[in-house]
Amino acid sequence: MVLERTSVSLDVHARSIVAGVLDTLTGQVWSRRLPPAPRRWSSGVVVAPSKLERPPGDRVKTDRRDAERLARLLHIGELPSVRVPTELRGGRPGPGAGR
């Protein structure tokens, strides 16, 4: 059985990216803001924010908290992933495509 030592999540927005990291051996969780970069992901899990349940009383929403929470949920296998349509699968073209 293979156990991952680190779970990493990215909370990605149009103008910002925050990475959340969970070290499963120590339980330490931390986050870092990353500079915006072109989005060319080769692999990973895509999660729709609307599919995530919010803990009761959680009124303060920050990118840092979201990224750390995503890393924890990834580690325990509780991220509800969604399929991202591509042009090959009949999805709509992205922004900047010819109209």
N, CA, C and O of each residue as an XYZ file, in Angstrom:
396
protein
N       0.836     -1.175      0.000
C       0.000      0.000      0.000
C       0.885      1.244      0.000
O       1.825      1.351      0.787
N       0.571      2.179     -0.892
C       1.346      3.406     -1.005
C       0.619      4.517     -0.269
O      -0.572      4.745     -0.484
N       1.341      5.202      0.596
C       0.774      6.333      1.315
C       1.476      7.607      0.866
O       2.704      7.658      0.802
N       0.694      8.633      0.556
C       1.277      9.910      0.183
C       1.664     10.659      1.441
O       0.924     10.672      2.424
N       2.811     11.271      1.402
C       3.253     12.049      2.554
C       2.721     13.461      2.494
O       2.483     14.073      3.535
N       2.526     14.000      1.291
C       2.111     15.380      1.141
C       0.928     15.482      0.188
O       0.915     14.851     -0.869
N      -0.058     16.274      0.567
C      -1.181     16.583     -0.320
C      -1.113     18.063     -0.639
O      -0.957     18.890      0.259
N      -1.230     18.400     -1.920
C      -1.116     19.781     -2.370
C      -2.376     20.159     -3.122
O      -2.859     19.396     -3.959
N      -2.913     21.343     -2.824
C      -4.086     21.838     -3.539
C      -3.802     23.233     -4.072
O      -2.942     23.947     -3.555
N      -4.535     23.610     -5.111
C      -4.430     24.945     -5.674
C      -5.821     25.559     -5.715
O      -6.744     24.981     -6.289
N      -5.969     26.727     -5.108
C      -7.208     27.493     -5.200
C      -6.950     28.520     -6.292
O      -6.265     29.517     -6.064
N      -7.501     28.276     -7.483
C      -7.161     29.056     -8.671
C      -8.297     30.012     -9.020
O      -9.461     29.621     -9.101
N      -7.931     31.261     -9.222
C      -8.856     32.297     -9.673
C      -8.248     32.967    -10.897
O      -7.110     32.674    -11.265
N      -8.982     33.847    -11.517
C      -8.493     34.506    -12.727
C      -7.207     35.294    -12.476
O      -6.332     35.345    -13.340
N      -7.091     35.908    -11.296
C      -5.924     36.757    -11.037
C      -5.066     36.310     -9.869
O      -4.141     37.025     -9.484
N      -5.342     35.156     -9.298
C      -4.533     34.704     -8.165
C      -4.575     33.186     -8.035
O      -5.520     32.532     -8.476
N      -3.537     32.650     -7.426
C      -3.442     31.224     -7.131
C      -2.902     31.103     -5.711
O      -1.912     31.747     -5.363
N      -3.550     30.280     -4.893
C      -3.048     30.000     -3.549
C      -2.863     28.490     -3.433
O      -3.780     27.722     -3.723
N      -1.680     28.071     -3.009
C      -1.391     26.651     -2.826
C      -1.559     26.297     -1.358
O      -1.107     27.031     -0.480
N      -2.210     25.170     -1.094
C      -2.339     24.643      0.254
C      -1.595     23.326      0.325
O      -1.709     22.505     -0.585
N      -0.833     23.105      1.390
C      -0.015     21.905      1.525
C      -0.281     21.262      2.873
O      -0.306     21.940      3.900
N      -0.478     19.951      2.864
C      -0.677     19.181      4.090
C       0.414     18.129      4.173
O       0.504     17.258      3.308
N       1.247     18.201      5.211
C       2.247     17.174      5.478
C       1.557     16.141      6.372
O       1.269     16.418      7.537
N       1.297     14.963      5.831
C       0.500     13.975      6.560
C       1.253     13.325      7.709
O       0.624     12.747      8.596
N       2.571     13.399      7.724
C       3.324     12.820      8.839
C       3.278     13.712     10.074
O       3.154     13.231     11.200
N       3.379     15.024      9.844
C       3.395     15.950     10.976
C       2.037     16.596     11.235
O       1.791     17.123     12.320
N       1.154     16.554     10.230
C      -0.138     17.208     10.358
C      -0.075     18.708     10.095
O      -1.085     19.403     10.206
N       1.102     19.202      9.748
C       1.267     20.629      9.490
C       0.593     21.009      8.180
O       0.731     20.312      7.175
N      -0.141     22.129      8.199
C      -0.803     22.656      7.014
C      -0.333     24.081      6.812
O      -0.302     24.867      7.759
N       0.033     24.421      5.590
C       0.418     25.790      5.314
C      -0.010     26.159      3.905
O      -0.380     25.299      3.106
N       0.045     27.453      3.615
C      -0.360     27.928      2.301
C       0.566     29.036      1.839
O       1.210     29.710      2.643
N       0.617     29.208      0.526
C       1.434     30.257     -0.082
C       0.687     30.821     -1.279
O       0.076     30.079     -2.049
N       0.740     32.138     -1.431
C       0.181     32.784     -2.616
C       1.218     32.672     -3.726
O       2.397     32.956     -3.516
N       0.772     32.256     -4.905
C       1.656     32.094     -6.050
C       1.365     33.184     -7.071
O       0.244     33.690     -7.138
N       2.368     33.551     -7.866
C       2.101     34.552     -8.908
C       1.201     33.954     -9.984
O       1.304     32.764    -10.281
N       0.318     34.764    -10.571
C      -0.523     34.256    -11.655
C       0.356     33.760    -12.793
O       1.393     34.350    -13.094
N      -0.062     32.688    -13.410
C       0.703     32.090    -14.502
C      -0.272     31.539    -15.523
O      -1.441     31.314    -15.209
N       0.198     31.320    -16.743
C      -0.682     30.691    -17.739
C      -1.164     29.341    -17.235
O      -0.388     28.571    -16.668
N      -2.431     29.055    -17.439
C      -3.008     27.805    -16.928
C      -2.892     26.700    -17.964
O      -3.674     26.633    -18.913
N      -1.930     25.857    -17.773
C      -1.772     24.670    -18.611
C      -1.529     23.497    -17.689
O      -0.382     23.129    -17.437
N      -2.594     22.909    -17.186
C      -2.488     21.806    -16.248
C      -2.421     20.504    -17.019
O      -3.204     20.285    -17.943
N      -1.498     19.646    -16.649
C      -1.390     18.362    -17.336
C      -2.198     17.278    -16.635
O      -2.649     16.332    -17.281
N      -2.385     17.399    -15.337
C      -3.168     16.391    -14.621
C      -3.644     16.982    -13.308
O      -3.190     18.044    -12.884
N      -4.564     16.279    -12.677
C      -5.062     16.733    -11.393
C      -6.558     16.527    -11.300
O      -7.186     16.018    -12.228
N      -7.119     16.923    -10.185
C      -8.546     16.801     -9.925
C      -9.139     18.204     -9.966
O      -8.610     19.120     -9.337
N     -10.226     18.376    -10.695
C     -10.917     19.668    -10.734
C     -12.156     19.545     -9.868
O     -12.927     18.592     -9.988
N     -12.334     20.525     -8.995
C     -13.453     20.503     -8.043
C     -14.310     21.744     -8.245
O     -13.791     22.854     -8.358
N     -15.610     21.552     -8.290
C     -16.538     22.678     -8.378
C     -16.815     23.189     -6.963
O     -17.244     22.416     -6.106
N     -16.577     24.467     -6.706
C     -16.800     24.997     -5.356
C     -18.221     24.762     -4.848
O     -18.432     24.585     -3.648
N     -19.187     24.760     -5.753
C     -20.576     24.567     -5.329
C     -20.838     23.165     -4.800
O     -21.848     22.942     -4.132
N     -19.952     22.215     -5.085
C     -20.116     20.836     -4.627
C     -19.546     20.605     -3.233
O     -19.774     19.551     -2.637
N     -18.809     21.579     -2.709
C     -18.192     21.431     -1.393
C     -19.128     21.938     -0.310
O     -19.718     23.011     -0.438
N     -19.260     21.172      0.740
C     -20.066     21.604      1.872
C     -19.236     22.523      2.756
O     -18.033     22.319      2.925
N     -19.877     23.520      3.308
C     -19.225     24.453      4.227
C     -19.535     24.036      5.657
O     -20.684     23.729      5.976
N     -18.523     24.020      6.522
C     -18.784     23.724      7.937
C     -19.709     24.777      8.532
O     -19.623     25.947      8.160
N     -20.595     24.385      9.453
C     -21.482     25.362     10.076
C     -20.680     26.442     10.805
O     -19.687     26.147     11.470
N     -21.112     27.669     10.676
C     -20.430     28.769     11.352
C     -19.210     29.288     10.626
O     -18.563     30.220     11.103
N     -18.874     28.702      9.465
C     -17.704     29.136      8.703
C     -18.108     30.324      7.829
O     -18.523     30.149      6.684
N     -17.983     31.528      8.380
C     -18.435     32.721      7.666
C     -17.287     33.465      6.986
O     -17.518     34.238      6.056
N     -16.070     33.243      7.433
C     -14.929     33.930      6.851
C     -14.351     33.047      5.758
O     -13.837     31.961      6.028
N     -14.439     33.524      4.519
C     -13.941     32.747      3.388
C     -12.721     33.458      2.824
O     -12.816     34.594      2.360
N     -11.582     32.791      2.865
C     -10.369     33.354      2.285
C      -9.760     32.306      1.368
O     -10.006     31.110      1.529
N      -8.966     32.758      0.406
C      -8.295     31.828     -0.496
C      -7.356     30.908      0.272
O      -7.237     29.727     -0.053
N      -6.686     31.451      1.297
C      -5.763     30.645      2.100
C      -6.515     29.514      2.786
O      -6.091     28.360      2.720
N      -7.620     29.831      3.442
C      -8.410     28.788      4.117
C      -8.943     27.765      3.122
O      -8.946     26.565      3.396
N      -9.393     28.246      1.968
C      -9.911     27.334      0.950
C      -8.825     26.359      0.480
O      -9.079     25.161      0.362
N      -7.624     26.868      0.213
C      -6.536     26.014     -0.266
C      -6.146     24.976      0.782
O      -5.922     23.813      0.448
N      -6.064     25.388      2.048
C      -5.709     24.443      3.108
C      -6.805     23.390      3.288
O      -6.512     22.214      3.503
N      -8.055     23.812      3.199
C      -9.174     22.875      3.332
C      -9.187     21.876      2.169
O      -9.453     20.690      2.366
N      -8.901     22.357      0.971
C      -8.840     21.461     -0.184
C      -7.741     20.412     -0.010
O      -7.936     19.251     -0.371
N      -6.583     20.807      0.543
C      -5.497     19.843      0.771
C      -5.937     18.765      1.763
O      -5.637     17.587      1.569
N      -6.646     19.162      2.823
C      -7.137     18.175      3.799
C      -8.151     17.228      3.163
O      -8.074     16.015      3.355
N      -9.113     17.786      2.400
C     -10.123     16.952      1.754
C      -9.507     16.015      0.714
O      -9.950     14.878      0.558
N      -8.486     16.495      0.007
C      -7.789     15.645     -0.966
C      -7.158     14.454     -0.272
O      -7.242     13.328     -0.761
N      -6.526     14.701      0.865
C      -5.848     13.630      1.594
C      -6.811     12.534      2.045
O      -6.473     11.351      1.990
N      -8.001     12.918      2.488
C      -8.945     11.902      2.976
C      -9.877     11.389      1.885
O     -10.774     10.591      2.156
N      -9.667     11.848      0.644
C     -10.451     11.340     -0.477
C     -11.878     11.859     -0.527
O     -12.774     11.162     -1.004
N     -12.098     13.066     -0.043
C     -13.452     13.622      0.019
C     -13.680     14.785     -0.947
O     -14.558     15.615     -0.708
N     -12.906     14.859     -2.032
C     -13.120     15.917     -3.013
C     -14.052     15.422     -4.111
O     -13.728     14.454     -4.800
N     -15.204     16.066     -4.288
C     -16.105     15.655     -5.372
C     -15.629     16.252     -6.697
O     -15.867     17.428     -6.970
N     -14.966     15.453     -7.507
C     -14.394     15.966     -8.748
C     -15.473     16.116     -9.821
O     -16.522     15.473     -9.770
N     -15.185     16.974    -10.781
C     -16.077     17.189    -11.913
C     -15.277     16.994    -13.194
O     -14.052     17.117    -13.195
N     -15.972     16.691    -14.276
C     -15.323     16.533    -15.578
C     -15.295     17.890    -16.261
O     -16.304     18.595    -16.303
N     -14.152     18.246    -16.787
C     -14.017     19.506    -17.498
C     -14.201     19.214    -18.974
O     -13.437     18.437    -19.547
N     -15.210     19.828    -19.611
C     -15.410     19.561    -21.035
C     -14.267     20.135    -21.864
O     -13.746     21.211    -21.569
N     -13.898     19.421    -22.876
C     -12.879     19.891    -23.812
C     -13.525     19.968    -25.183
O     -14.636     19.475    -25.382
N     -12.840     20.578    -26.113
C     -13.375     20.666    -27.467
C     -13.558     19.280    -28.057
O     -14.497     19.050    -28.819
N     -12.670     18.351    -27.713
C     -12.788     16.992    -28.232
C     -14.008     16.274    -27.674
O     -14.560     15.387    -28.325
N     -14.433     16.654    -26.465
C     -15.591     16.033    -25.832
C     -16.873     16.822    -26.078
O     -17.911     16.518    -25.492
N     -16.806     17.818    -26.929
C     -18.002     18.583    -27.235
C     -18.208     19.785    -26.355
O     -19.306     20.340    -26.313
N     -17.160     20.205    -25.641
C     -17.272     21.378    -24.784
C     -17.190     22.654    -25.594
O     -16.809     22.636    -26.765
N     -17.544     23.749    -24.972
C     -17.464     25.039    -25.632
C     -16.028     25.533    -25.628
O     -15.285     25.267    -24.683
N     -15.628     26.247    -26.668
C     -14.272     26.801    -26.677
C     -14.111     27.847    -25.585
O     -15.080     28.486    -25.177
N     -12.891     28.014    -25.120
C     -12.613     28.956    -24.050
C     -12.558     30.386    -24.535
O     -12.748     30.656    -25.720
N     -12.295     31.313    -23.609
C     -12.211     32.724    -23.980
C     -11.098     32.955    -24.990
O     -10.056     32.301    -24.950
N     -11.332     33.878    -25.876
C     -10.316     34.186    -26.874
C     -10.427     33.319    -28.113
O      -9.705     33.548    -29.083
N     -11.307     32.335    -28.111
C     -11.481     31.502    -29.297
C     -12.246     32.302    -30.336
O     -13.029     33.189    -29.998
N     -12.016     31.985    -31.594
C     -12.719     32.696    -32.680
C     -14.218     32.569    -32.556
O     -14.737     31.515    -32.189
N     -14.913     33.652    -32.864
C     -16.380     33.626    -32.745
C     -16.993     33.837    -34.090
O     -18.218     33.851    -34.214
